[in-house]
Amino acid sequence: MSTGITKEQVREIARLAKLEFEDKELPVFADELENIVEMVEKLEQVNTKNVPGTYHGIVLDSVMREDKAEEGTDRDELFSNVKETEEGFIKVPAMIDNGEAGA
């Protein structure tokens, strides 16, 4: 079952992921996405009804430790190298553009 991913679909997926591709790269990514979709379709056909879930590659017994409070580092010492603070917090430049520039 082929999905026939188009260059336009790749362009839209790239836009949503905030990626930029040159036009000559679109067919390559369309083929790659097609291969991924085909592999997922094959995996969906595998009967996993009685297969227990694998949550970790290594069997772990109890990884819990006693939850006890410990004295932390002095706030003034922690803030000694901070360039800018605001209302008791470290102020940093914005990392995400909520205006969705370029959308």
ZIWO-V814048 format. One line per field, one symbol per residue. ss: DSSP state (a for helix, b for strand, c for the rest). phi: phi as a letter, one per 20 degrees, with the letter a starting at -180 (. if undefined). burial: + if it has 24 or more other C-alpha atoms within 12 Angstrom, else -. Layout:
ss=???
phi=???
burial=???
This chain:
ss=ccccccaaaaaaaaaaccccccaaaaaaaaaaaaaaaaaaaaaaccccccccccccccccccccccccccccccaaaaaaacccbbccbbccccccccccccc
phi=.eemfeffffffffffeldccfgfegfffffffgffffffffffefedgdeffddbfdfdefdedfecfcfeefgfffefdffbcblndfecffdcefflgnf
burial=----+-+--++--------------+--++--+----------------------------------------------------------------------
